[in-house]
């Protein structure tokens, strides 16, 4: 199971809500018997990466998405 697209709207940031939401999502997946729970975030999103670290997630890989917007 994967945790993705988790965010807190700007007016509620800095209050620790992301830690509570992430902990609850992790607990729900674990309670459903998931043996491996992964998470994704953008490389530039240091606050979310830090939240994953506080929740016990560890970095195991980096994915890079590339695109080319050249019109034919």
PyMOL Python script that loads the backbone (N, CA, C, O; Angstrom):
from pymol import cmd

cmd.read_pdbstr("""\
ATOM      1  N   UNK A   1       0.844  -1.170   0.000  1.00  0.00           N
ATOM      2  CA  UNK A   1       0.000   0.000   0.000  1.00  0.00           C
ATOM      3  C   UNK A   1       0.888   1.231   0.000  1.00  0.00           C
ATOM      4  O   UNK A   1       1.974   1.218   0.581  1.00  0.00           O
ATOM      5  N   UNK A   2       0.436   2.285  -0.644  1.00  0.00           N
ATOM      6  CA  UNK A   2       1.238   3.501  -0.773  1.00  0.00           C
ATOM      7  C   UNK A   2       0.497   4.722  -0.239  1.00  0.00           C
ATOM      8  O   UNK A   2      -0.698   4.900  -0.476  1.00  0.00           O
ATOM      9  N   UNK A   3       1.229   5.548   0.479  1.00  0.00           N
ATOM     10  CA  UNK A   3       0.718   6.833   0.937  1.00  0.00           C
ATOM     11  C   UNK A   3       1.188   7.872  -0.072  1.00  0.00           C
ATOM     12  O   UNK A   3       2.392   8.080  -0.226  1.00  0.00           O
ATOM     13  N   UNK A   4       0.282   8.510  -0.742  1.00  0.00           N
ATOM     14  CA  UNK A   4       0.640   9.532  -1.709  1.00  0.00           C
ATOM     15  C   UNK A   4      -0.390  10.639  -1.719  1.00  0.00           C
ATOM     16  O   UNK A   4      -1.519  10.451  -1.265  1.00  0.00           O
ATOM     17  N   UNK A   5      -0.015  11.760  -2.222  1.00  0.00           N
ATOM     18  CA  UNK A   5      -0.902  12.920  -2.313  1.00  0.00           C
ATOM     19  C   UNK A   5      -1.461  13.336  -0.961  1.00  0.00           C
ATOM     20  O   UNK A   5      -2.635  13.685  -0.841  1.00  0.00           O
ATOM     21  N   UNK A   6      -0.628  13.295   0.027  1.00  0.00           N
ATOM     22  CA  UNK A   6      -0.997  13.744   1.364  1.00  0.00           C
ATOM     23  C   UNK A   6      -0.498  15.166   1.517  1.00  0.00           C
ATOM     24  O   UNK A   6       0.676  15.446   1.272  1.00  0.00           O
ATOM     25  N   UNK A   7      -1.366  16.050   1.914  1.00  0.00           N
ATOM     26  CA  UNK A   7      -0.943  17.432   2.090  1.00  0.00           C
ATOM     27  C   UNK A   7      -1.837  18.152   3.081  1.00  0.00           C
ATOM     28  O   UNK A   7      -2.940  17.704   3.396  1.00  0.00           O
ATOM     29  N   UNK A   8      -1.347  19.248   3.549  1.00  0.00           N
ATOM     30  CA  UNK A   8      -2.096  20.099   4.469  1.00  0.00           C
ATOM     31  C   UNK A   8      -2.201  21.474   3.812  1.00  0.00           C
ATOM     32  O   UNK A   8      -1.192  22.031   3.379  1.00  0.00           O
ATOM     33  N   UNK A   9      -3.393  22.015   3.736  1.00  0.00           N
ATOM     34  CA  UNK A   9      -3.567  23.322   3.108  1.00  0.00           C
ATOM     35  C   UNK A   9      -2.784  24.377   3.879  1.00  0.00           C
ATOM     36  O   UNK A   9      -2.615  24.263   5.093  1.00  0.00           O
ATOM     37  N   UNK A  10      -2.310  25.395   3.184  1.00  0.00           N
ATOM     38  CA  UNK A  10      -1.401  26.364   3.800  1.00  0.00           C
ATOM     39  C   UNK A  10      -1.872  26.944   5.138  1.00  0.00           C
ATOM     40  O   UNK A  10      -1.062  27.097   6.052  1.00  0.00           O
ATOM     41  N   UNK A  11      -3.126  27.261   5.270  1.00  0.00           N
ATOM     42  CA  UNK A  11      -3.576  27.897   6.510  1.00  0.00           C
ATOM     43  C   UNK A  11      -3.528  26.977   7.735  1.00  0.00           C
ATOM     44  O   UNK A  11      -3.665  27.447   8.865  1.00  0.00           O
ATOM     45  N   UNK A  12      -3.333  25.674   7.520  1.00  0.00           N
ATOM     46  CA  UNK A  12      -3.246  24.735   8.641  1.00  0.00           C
ATOM     47  C   UNK A  12      -1.853  24.142   8.826  1.00  0.00           C
ATOM     48  O   UNK A  12      -1.655  23.284   9.685  1.00  0.00           O
ATOM     49  N   UNK A  13      -0.889  24.592   8.029  1.00  0.00           N
ATOM     50  CA  UNK A  13       0.476  24.069   8.149  1.00  0.00           C
ATOM     51  C   UNK A  13       1.151  24.573   9.415  1.00  0.00           C
ATOM     52  O   UNK A  13       0.808  25.630   9.944  1.00  0.00           O
ATOM     53  N   UNK A  14       2.113  23.798   9.885  1.00  0.00           N
ATOM     54  CA  UNK A  14       2.882  24.184  11.058  1.00  0.00           C
ATOM     55  C   UNK A  14       2.216  23.857  12.376  1.00  0.00           C
ATOM     56  O   UNK A  14       2.677  24.298  13.429  1.00  0.00           O
ATOM     57  N   UNK A  15       1.137  23.090  12.338  1.00  0.00           N
ATOM     58  CA  UNK A  15       0.406  22.735  13.562  1.00  0.00           C
ATOM     59  C   UNK A  15       0.530  21.256  13.919  1.00  0.00           C
ATOM     60  O   UNK A  15      -0.086  20.798  14.881  1.00  0.00           O
ATOM     61  N   UNK A  16       1.324  20.505  13.149  1.00  0.00           N
ATOM     62  CA  UNK A  16       1.522  19.084  13.436  1.00  0.00           C
ATOM     63  C   UNK A  16       0.454  18.172  12.872  1.00  0.00           C
ATOM     64  O   UNK A  16       0.460  16.970  13.140  1.00  0.00           O
ATOM     65  N   UNK A  17      -0.478  18.734  12.082  1.00  0.00           N
ATOM     66  CA  UNK A  17      -1.554  17.898  11.537  1.00  0.00           C
ATOM     67  C   UNK A  17      -1.041  16.806  10.617  1.00  0.00           C
ATOM     68  O   UNK A  17      -1.579  15.699  10.608  1.00  0.00           O
ATOM     69  N   UNK A  18       0.002  17.107   9.836  1.00  0.00           N
ATOM     70  CA  UNK A  18       0.507  16.105   8.910  1.00  0.00           C
ATOM     71  C   UNK A  18       0.989  14.870   9.665  1.00  0.00           C
ATOM     72  O   UNK A  18       0.815  13.750   9.185  1.00  0.00           O
ATOM     73  N   UNK A  19       1.588  15.056  10.833  1.00  0.00           N
ATOM     74  CA  UNK A  19       2.047  13.901  11.616  1.00  0.00           C
ATOM     75  C   UNK A  19       0.868  13.061  12.091  1.00  0.00           C
ATOM     76  O   UNK A  19       0.931  11.832  12.069  1.00  0.00           O
ATOM     77  N   UNK A  20      -0.202  13.718  12.518  1.00  0.00           N
ATOM     78  CA  UNK A  20      -1.388  12.991  12.978  1.00  0.00           C
ATOM     79  C   UNK A  20      -2.059  12.242  11.837  1.00  0.00           C
ATOM     80  O   UNK A  20      -2.448  11.084  11.994  1.00  0.00           O
ATOM     81  N   UNK A  21      -2.195  12.901  10.688  1.00  0.00           N
ATOM     82  CA  UNK A  21      -2.845  12.263   9.533  1.00  0.00           C
ATOM     83  C   UNK A  21      -2.004  11.096   9.035  1.00  0.00           C
ATOM     84  O   UNK A  21      -2.540  10.022   8.764  1.00  0.00           O
ATOM     85  N   UNK A  22      -0.702  11.292   8.913  1.00  0.00           N
ATOM     86  CA  UNK A  22       0.176  10.223   8.445  1.00  0.00           C
ATOM     87  C   UNK A  22       0.181   9.041   9.408  1.00  0.00           C
ATOM     88  O   UNK A  22       0.179   7.889   8.975  1.00  0.00           O
ATOM     89  N   UNK A  23       0.188   9.313  10.695  1.00  0.00           N
ATOM     90  CA  UNK A  23       0.147   8.229  11.681  1.00  0.00           C
ATOM     91  C   UNK A  23      -1.147   7.428  11.557  1.00  0.00           C
ATOM     92  O   UNK A  23      -1.132   6.200  11.638  1.00  0.00           O
ATOM     93  N   UNK A  24      -2.256   8.119  11.361  1.00  0.00           N
ATOM     94  CA  UNK A  24      -3.543   7.418  11.231  1.00  0.00           C
ATOM     95  C   UNK A  24      -3.604   6.598   9.950  1.00  0.00           C
ATOM     96  O   UNK A  24      -4.084   5.464   9.963  1.00  0.00           O
ATOM     97  N   UNK A  25      -3.122   7.161   8.844  1.00  0.00           N
ATOM     98  CA  UNK A  25      -3.088   6.403   7.590  1.00  0.00           C
ATOM     99  C   UNK A  25      -2.228   5.149   7.758  1.00  0.00           C
ATOM    100  O   UNK A  25      -2.612   4.064   7.321  1.00  0.00           O
ATOM    101  N   UNK A  26      -1.074   5.302   8.387  1.00  0.00           N
ATOM    102  CA  UNK A  26      -0.176   4.167   8.610  1.00  0.00           C
ATOM    103  C   UNK A  26      -0.846   3.120   9.492  1.00  0.00           C
ATOM    104  O   UNK A  26      -0.773   1.926   9.198  1.00  0.00           O
ATOM    105  N   UNK A  27      -1.496   3.552  10.569  1.00  0.00           N
ATOM    106  CA  UNK A  27      -2.202   2.604  11.454  1.00  0.00           C
ATOM    107  C   UNK A  27      -3.299   1.851  10.709  1.00  0.00           C
ATOM    108  O   UNK A  27      -3.455   0.642  10.885  1.00  0.00           O
ATOM    109  N   UNK A  28      -4.064   2.566   9.872  1.00  0.00           N
ATOM    110  CA  UNK A  28      -5.143   1.907   9.125  1.00  0.00           C
ATOM    111  C   UNK A  28      -4.596   0.852   8.176  1.00  0.00           C
ATOM    112  O   UNK A  28      -5.139  -0.250   8.097  1.00  0.00           O
ATOM    113  N   UNK A  29      -3.537   1.172   7.463  1.00  0.00           N
ATOM    114  CA  UNK A  29      -2.942   0.186   6.551  1.00  0.00           C
ATOM    115  C   UNK A  29      -2.415  -1.018   7.326  1.00  0.00           C
ATOM    116  O   UNK A  29      -2.616  -2.160   6.914  1.00  0.00           O
ATOM    117  N   UNK A  30      -1.746  -0.767   8.437  1.00  0.00           N
ATOM    118  CA  UNK A  30      -1.218  -1.866   9.256  1.00  0.00           C
ATOM    119  C   UNK A  30      -2.354  -2.720   9.810  1.00  0.00           C
ATOM    120  O   UNK A  30      -2.253  -3.947   9.835  1.00  0.00           O
ATOM    121  N   UNK A  31      -3.426  -2.084  10.251  1.00  0.00           N
ATOM    122  CA  UNK A  31      -4.574  -2.825  10.792  1.00  0.00           C
ATOM    123  C   UNK A  31      -5.253  -3.675   9.727  1.00  0.00           C
ATOM    124  O   UNK A  31      -5.880  -4.687  10.040  1.00  0.00           O
ATOM    125  N   UNK A  32      -5.129  -3.260   8.467  1.00  0.00           N
ATOM    126  CA  UNK A  32      -5.691  -4.042   7.361  1.00  0.00           C
ATOM    127  C   UNK A  32      -4.760  -5.148   6.898  1.00  0.00           C
ATOM    128  O   UNK A  32      -5.038  -5.830   5.912  1.00  0.00           O
ATOM    129  N   UNK A  33      -3.649  -5.325   7.615  1.00  0.00           N
ATOM    130  CA  UNK A  33      -2.749  -6.434   7.324  1.00  0.00           C
ATOM    131  C   UNK A  33      -1.674  -6.147   6.299  1.00  0.00           C
ATOM    132  O   UNK A  33      -0.991  -7.067   5.849  1.00  0.00           O
ATOM    133  N   UNK A  34      -1.510  -4.899   5.924  1.00  0.00           N
ATOM    134  CA  UNK A  34      -0.459  -4.570   4.957  1.00  0.00           C
ATOM    135  C   UNK A  34       0.903  -4.844   5.594  1.00  0.00           C
ATOM    136  O   UNK A  34       1.196  -4.370   6.692  1.00  0.00           O
ATOM    137  N   UNK A  35       1.723  -5.609   4.894  1.00  0.00           N
ATOM    138  CA  UNK A  35       3.047  -5.938   5.433  1.00  0.00           C
ATOM    139  C   UNK A  35       4.102  -4.913   5.030  1.00  0.00           C
ATOM    140  O   UNK A  35       5.170  -4.833   5.637  1.00  0.00           O
ATOM    141  N   UNK A  36       3.790  -4.133   4.002  1.00  0.00           N
ATOM    142  CA  UNK A  36       4.722  -3.106   3.537  1.00  0.00           C
ATOM    143  C   UNK A  36       3.911  -1.873   3.152  1.00  0.00           C
ATOM    144  O   UNK A  36       2.998  -1.947   2.330  1.00  0.00           O
ATOM    145  N   UNK A  37       4.253  -0.756   3.749  1.00  0.00           N
ATOM    146  CA  UNK A  37       3.580   0.509   3.456  1.00  0.00           C
ATOM    147  C   UNK A  37       4.642   1.460   2.919  1.00  0.00           C
ATOM    148  O   UNK A  37       5.631   1.745   3.594  1.00  0.00           O
ATOM    149  N   UNK A  38       4.432   1.942   1.718  1.00  0.00           N
ATOM    150  CA  UNK A  38       5.371   2.861   1.103  1.00  0.00           C
ATOM    151  C   UNK A  38       4.745   4.256   1.034  1.00  0.00           C
ATOM    152  O   UNK A  38       3.548   4.429   1.264  1.00  0.00           O
ATOM    153  N   UNK A  39       5.571   5.229   0.716  1.00  0.00           N
ATOM    154  CA  UNK A  39       5.088   6.602   0.594  1.00  0.00           C
ATOM    155  C   UNK A  39       5.897   7.308  -0.474  1.00  0.00           C
ATOM    156  O   UNK A  39       7.046   6.953  -0.736  1.00  0.00           O
ATOM    157  N   UNK A  40       5.294   8.302  -1.085  1.00  0.00           N
ATOM    158  CA  UNK A  40       5.996   9.064  -2.114  1.00  0.00           C
ATOM    159  C   UNK A  40       5.802  10.557  -1.901  1.00  0.00           C
ATOM    160  O   UNK A  40       4.764  11.006  -1.413  1.00  0.00           O
ATOM    161  N   UNK A  41       6.815  11.305  -2.274  1.00  0.00           N
ATOM    162  CA  UNK A  41       6.733  12.760  -2.280  1.00  0.00           C
ATOM    163  C   UNK A  41       7.739  13.293  -3.284  1.00  0.00           C
ATOM    164  O   UNK A  41       8.636  12.569  -3.716  1.00  0.00           O
ATOM    165  N   UNK A  42       7.590  14.551  -3.653  1.00  0.00           N
ATOM    166  CA  UNK A  42       8.545  15.178  -4.555  1.00  0.00           C
ATOM    167  C   UNK A  42       9.870  15.376  -3.835  1.00  0.00           C
ATOM    168  O   UNK A  42       9.897  15.577  -2.621  1.00  0.00           O
ATOM    169  N   UNK A  43      10.962  15.321  -4.576  1.00  0.00           N
ATOM    170  CA  UNK A  43      12.282  15.483  -3.973  1.00  0.00           C
ATOM    171  C   UNK A  43      12.443  16.848  -3.304  1.00  0.00           C
ATOM    172  O   UNK A  43      13.147  16.968  -2.301  1.00  0.00           O
ATOM    173  N   UNK A  44      11.802  17.866  -3.848  1.00  0.00           N
ATOM    174  CA  UNK A  44      11.921  19.215  -3.300  1.00  0.00           C
ATOM    175  C   UNK A  44      11.037  19.460  -2.086  1.00  0.00           C
ATOM    176  O   UNK A  44      11.129  20.519  -1.464  1.00  0.00           O
ATOM    177  N   UNK A  45      10.182  18.505  -1.737  1.00  0.00           N
ATOM    178  CA  UNK A  45       9.237  18.703  -0.644  1.00  0.00           C
ATOM    179  C   UNK A  45       9.862  18.254   0.686  1.00  0.00           C
ATOM    180  O   UNK A  45       9.502  17.216   1.241  1.00  0.00           O
ATOM    181  N   UNK A  46      10.795  19.056   1.174  1.00  0.00           N
ATOM    182  CA  UNK A  46      11.511  18.715   2.414  1.00  0.00           C
ATOM    183  C   UNK A  46      10.583  18.565   3.617  1.00  0.00           C
ATOM    184  O   UNK A  46      10.809  17.665   4.425  1.00  0.00           O
ATOM    185  N   UNK A  47       9.548  19.399   3.783  1.00  0.00           N
ATOM    186  CA  UNK A  47       8.664  19.207   4.938  1.00  0.00           C
ATOM    187  C   UNK A  47       7.961  17.847   4.937  1.00  0.00           C
ATOM    188  O   UNK A  47       7.826  17.217   5.986  1.00  0.00           O
ATOM    189  N   UNK A  48       7.514  17.394   3.760  1.00  0.00           N
ATOM    190  CA  UNK A  48       6.835  16.097   3.712  1.00  0.00           C
ATOM    191  C   UNK A  48       7.829  14.965   3.917  1.00  0.00           C
ATOM    192  O   UNK A  48       7.519  13.986   4.595  1.00  0.00           O
ATOM    193  N   UNK A  49       9.013  15.086   3.343  1.00  0.00           N
ATOM    194  CA  UNK A  49      10.046  14.069   3.562  1.00  0.00           C
ATOM    195  C   UNK A  49      10.384  13.975   5.042  1.00  0.00           C
ATOM    196  O   UNK A  49      10.583  12.877   5.564  1.00  0.00           O
ATOM    197  N   UNK A  50      10.451  15.114   5.723  1.00  0.00           N
ATOM    198  CA  UNK A  50      10.726  15.117   7.162  1.00  0.00           C
ATOM    199  C   UNK A  50       9.598  14.454   7.934  1.00  0.00           C
ATOM    200  O   UNK A  50       9.846  13.733   8.900  1.00  0.00           O
ATOM    201  N   UNK A  51       8.357  14.693   7.516  1.00  0.00           N
ATOM    202  CA  UNK A  51       7.208  14.054   8.188  1.00  0.00           C
ATOM    203  C   UNK A  51       7.274  12.539   8.039  1.00  0.00           C
ATOM    204  O   UNK A  51       7.017  11.805   8.994  1.00  0.00           O
ATOM    205  N   UNK A  52       7.620  12.069   6.836  1.00  0.00           N
ATOM    206  CA  UNK A  52       7.769  10.621   6.647  1.00  0.00           C
ATOM    207  C   UNK A  52       8.863  10.080   7.556  1.00  0.00           C
ATOM    208  O   UNK A  52       8.694   9.018   8.155  1.00  0.00           O
ATOM    209  N   UNK A  53       9.970  10.781   7.670  1.00  0.00           N
ATOM    210  CA  UNK A  53      11.059  10.353   8.558  1.00  0.00           C
ATOM    211  C   UNK A  53      10.614  10.281  10.004  1.00  0.00           C
ATOM    212  O   UNK A  53      10.932   9.318  10.702  1.00  0.00           O
ATOM    213  N   UNK A  54       9.878  11.289  10.467  1.00  0.00           N
ATOM    214  CA  UNK A  54       9.377  11.279  11.856  1.00  0.00           C
ATOM    215  C   UNK A  54       8.438  10.110  12.105  1.00  0.00           C
ATOM    216  O   UNK A  54       8.351   9.605  13.223  1.00  0.00           O
ATOM    217  N   UNK A  55       7.729   9.677  11.051  1.00  0.00           N
ATOM    218  CA  UNK A  55       6.782   8.568  11.187  1.00  0.00           C
ATOM    219  C   UNK A  55       7.451   7.204  11.047  1.00  0.00           C
ATOM    220  O   UNK A  55       6.784   6.173  11.135  1.00  0.00           O
ATOM    221  N   UNK A  56       8.777   7.193  10.827  1.00  0.00           N
ATOM    222  CA  UNK A  56       9.497   5.928  10.746  1.00  0.00           C
ATOM    223  C   UNK A  56       9.717   5.399   9.346  1.00  0.00           C
ATOM    224  O   UNK A  56      10.280   4.317   9.175  1.00  0.00           O
ATOM    225  N   UNK A  57       9.282   6.146   8.335  1.00  0.00           N
ATOM    226  CA  UNK A  57       9.544   5.737   6.959  1.00  0.00           C
ATOM    227  C   UNK A  57      11.006   6.028   6.648  1.00  0.00           C
ATOM    228  O   UNK A  57      11.589   6.965   7.194  1.00  0.00           O
ATOM    229  N   UNK A  58      11.597   5.222   5.769  1.00  0.00           N
ATOM    230  CA  UNK A  58      12.979   5.463   5.374  1.00  0.00           C
ATOM    231  C   UNK A  58      13.058   5.520   3.854  1.00  0.00           C
ATOM    232  O   UNK A  58      12.282   4.873   3.150  1.00  0.00           O
ATOM    233  N   UNK A  59      14.002   6.299   3.368  1.00  0.00           N
ATOM    234  CA  UNK A  59      14.185   6.459   1.935  1.00  0.00           C
ATOM    235  C   UNK A  59      14.827   5.204   1.367  1.00  0.00           C
ATOM    236  O   UNK A  59      15.908   4.808   1.802  1.00  0.00           O
ATOM    237  N   UNK A  60      14.167   4.573   0.397  1.00  0.00           N
ATOM    238  CA  UNK A  60      14.699   3.356  -0.208  1.00  0.00           C
ATOM    239  C   UNK A  60      14.989   3.524  -1.692  1.00  0.00           C
ATOM    240  O   UNK A  60      15.718   2.721  -2.274  1.00  0.00           O
ATOM    241  N   UNK A  61      14.430   4.554  -2.309  1.00  0.00           N
ATOM    242  CA  UNK A  61      14.693   4.772  -3.724  1.00  0.00           C
ATOM    243  C   UNK A  61      14.297   6.189  -4.118  1.00  0.00           C
ATOM    244  O   UNK A  61      13.560   6.868  -3.403  1.00  0.00           O
ATOM    245  N   UNK A  62      14.795   6.612  -5.251  1.00  0.00           N
ATOM    246  CA  UNK A  62      14.449   7.911  -5.818  1.00  0.00           C
ATOM    247  C   UNK A  62      13.958   7.668  -7.241  1.00  0.00           C
ATOM    248  O   UNK A  62      14.585   6.943  -8.014  1.00  0.00           O
ATOM    249  N   UNK A  63      12.836   8.280  -7.571  1.00  0.00           N
ATOM    250  CA  UNK A  63      12.276   8.173  -8.919  1.00  0.00           C
ATOM    251  C   UNK A  63      12.315   9.558  -9.546  1.00  0.00           C
ATOM    252  O   UNK A  63      11.964  10.550  -8.907  1.00  0.00           O
ATOM    253  N   UNK A  64      12.740   9.618 -10.790  1.00  0.00           N
ATOM    254  CA  UNK A  64      12.785  10.884 -11.505  1.00  0.00           C
ATOM    255  C   UNK A  64      11.841  10.780 -12.703  1.00  0.00           C
ATOM    256  O   UNK A  64      11.957   9.864 -13.516  1.00  0.00           O
ATOM    257  N   UNK A  65      10.916  11.717 -12.802  1.00  0.00           N
ATOM    258  CA  UNK A  65      10.010  11.783 -13.940  1.00  0.00           C
ATOM    259  C   UNK A  65      10.485  12.891 -14.873  1.00  0.00           C
ATOM    260  O   UNK A  65      10.634  14.040 -14.459  1.00  0.00           O
ATOM    261  N   UNK A  66      10.717  12.544 -16.112  1.00  0.00           N
ATOM    262  CA  UNK A  66      11.184  13.507 -17.093  1.00  0.00           C
ATOM    263  C   UNK A  66      10.107  13.714 -18.157  1.00  0.00           C
ATOM    264  O   UNK A  66       9.339  12.801 -18.460  1.00  0.00           O
ATOM    265  N   UNK A  67      10.060  14.902 -18.711  1.00  0.00           N
ATOM    266  CA  UNK A  67       9.135  15.156 -19.804  1.00  0.00           C
ATOM    267  C   UNK A  67       9.771  16.106 -20.799  1.00  0.00           C
ATOM    268  O   UNK A  67      10.725  16.818 -20.484  1.00  0.00           O
ATOM    269  N   UNK A  68       9.241  16.103 -21.974  1.00  0.00           N
ATOM    270  CA  UNK A  68       9.702  16.978 -23.037  1.00  0.00           C
ATOM    271  C   UNK A  68       8.468  17.637 -23.642  1.00  0.00           C
ATOM    272  O   UNK A  68       7.607  16.957 -24.202  1.00  0.00           O
ATOM    273  N   UNK A  69       8.384  18.943 -23.531  1.00  0.00           N
ATOM    274  CA  UNK A  69       7.207  19.663 -23.989  1.00  0.00           C
ATOM    275  C   UNK A  69       7.379  20.241 -25.404  1.00  0.00           C
ATOM    276  O   UNK A  69       6.636  21.144 -25.789  1.00  0.00           O
ATOM    277  N   UNK A  70       8.327  19.745 -26.166  1.00  0.00           N
ATOM    278  CA  UNK A  70       8.551  20.221 -27.521  1.00  0.00           C
ATOM    279  C   UNK A  70       7.362  19.805 -28.384  1.00  0.00           C
ATOM    280  O   UNK A  70       6.954  18.644 -28.394  1.00  0.00           O
ATOM    281  N   UNK A  71       6.827  20.770 -29.096  1.00  0.00           N
ATOM    282  CA  UNK A  71       5.692  20.501 -29.976  1.00  0.00           C
ATOM    283  C   UNK A  71       6.196  20.017 -31.343  1.00  0.00           C
ATOM    284  O   UNK A  71       7.169  20.555 -31.869  1.00  0.00           O
ATOM    285  N   UNK A  72       5.545  19.014 -31.910  1.00  0.00           N
ATOM    286  CA  UNK A  72       5.989  18.496 -33.226  1.00  0.00           C
ATOM    287  C   UNK A  72       5.756  19.505 -34.340  1.00  0.00           C
ATOM    288  O   UNK A  72       6.070  19.231 -35.498  1.00  0.00           O
TER     289      UNK A  72
END
""", "prot")
cmd.dss("prot")
cmd.show_as("cartoon", "prot")
cmd.util.cbc("prot")
cmd.orient("prot")
